[in-house]
Amino acid sequence: MQLNFISNQSVASQSGQSLPVMDPSDGQIFDHIQRSNAQDIDHAVQAARQCFQGPWALINAAERGRLLMQLSAKVLEHAEELSALEQRDCGKPTQQARADARALARYFEFYAGACDKFHGQTIPYQNGYSVLTWREPHGVTGHIIPWNYPMQIFGRSVGGALAAGNVCVVKPAEDACLSLIRVAQLAAEVGFPAGAINIVTGLGHEVGDALARHPGVDHISFTGSPTVGTLIQQVAAERHCPVTLELGGKSPQIIFADADLDAAIPVVINAIVQNSGQTCSAGSRVLIERAIYEPLLERLGQAFSKLRVGPAAMDLSLGPLIRASQKQRVEGFLAQAKADGIATVARGVVVDQAPASGFYQAPVLLRDVPVDHRVAQEEVFGPVLSAMCFEGEDQAASLANATEFGLVAGVWTRDGARQFRMARRLRSGQVFINNYGAGGGVELPFGGVKSSGYGREKGLEALLGFTTLKTVAILHG
């Protein structure tokens, strides 16, 4: 039985209730977490506030950096333990789970170095005045973490908040809590004061809602669906609480005829099958210039047919989806596509060793997908790649921008001028030229436009969102 972690102590929920933890690879329950409630959130927020006003206020920026660096080292020391927790909790193949643990350590390392290098400014003003600005932490920040990348999103969100001088109350997704509870315990071991990092588990409509509504929370970071993001905004607006929202995407990969196809193909494949397609920035649409449409589809189809799906421990191309309802959601998109006459180019294979009780979905490549079709417009959150044909830059940009989302885009072309033209025209928070994702890019500001949300996490830009600006004007004559 997993307990909440509040004020550096493992504590049971006030509700006395629990929730099952299921292994997506076989659908079996192997642990339980707390089904917390508003009382537990209040307990965590009070602990965080006491920390912020007490011991945390006495820790200067350089010391915060040392603590984060020690936590980074501790994560690396326990990387196998953390990746094993993430693998069983989320169904991630071994290499993906290990990469997530390394990424978590890197986030803490990056923000450790940023703590004492985040400066204000002086402003030239009227004679007799000295005017300066400085950045101040919000105070208690609330973090609602999704189930697809618990460790990575914890690192980019909580790491930035701590570096900026905040203290944190974290509500993980009920499907994926175990690694984050352990990280909070490791933080206590390296010397983070009681109340700096608090973990409260439970259901979104109970615990997440209570966290968003709590008057003691000064800023909210949320990663999840646009529907829930809207609810978070509405609740936060009632008390004028600032929010940072990352709400998913329907990201295009645009491949021109002059592209290096040998370089592009494995990246395009990985961008949709990584984490079984359960990635906000998944490259779920591939836009191909007409001159190479058929030959490139053939090559992509050959690559898809070689993909293998199986239990996380087998470390294949893909693991299972997170839960039965997610599998049903993906199957619903594919059934609709088939009913509407959308052709399948190729699909991968679920291996025989995959338990029938697991939540497996073979990756699927669809062709000639109409731009207004549901599978081209909505976030499937599964390994489904929709191929479309275009002629020229104008149509490519039009198709790429023709969804409500705007998180990430990829452009593949050797033409340097076209690279810049397309980057300018795409309505997207990130644009990658002849690559996709830049290897994770802890240093690179991340966030979207339109229904993909607003605000930025990752990189130094995140520290702006996790602080408020104060202007000081001194009249000295």
Secondary structure, 3 states (H helix, E strand, C coil): CCCEEECCEEECCCCCCEEEEEECCCCEEEEEEECCCHHHHHHHHHHHHHHHHCHHHHCCHHHHHHHHHHHHHHHHHCHHHHHHHHHHHHCCCHHHHHHHHHHHHHHHHHHHHHHHHCCCEEECCCCCEEEEEEEEECCEEEEEECCCCHHHHHHHHHHHHHHCCCEEEEEECCCCCHHHHHHHHHHHHHCCCCCCEEECCCCHHHHHHHHHHCCCCCEEEEECCHHHHHHHHHHHHCCCCCEEEECCCCCEEEECCCCCHHHHHHHHHHHHHHHHHCCCCCCCEEEEEHHHHHHHHHHHHHHHHCCEECCHHHCCCECCCCCHHHHHHHHHHHHHHHHCCCEEEEECEECCCCCCCCCCCCCEEEECCCCCCHHHHCCCCCCEEEEEEECHHHHHHHHHCCCCCCCEEEEECCCHHHHHHHHHHCCCCEEEECCCCHHHCCCCCECCCHHHEECCECCCHHHHHCEEEEEEEEECC
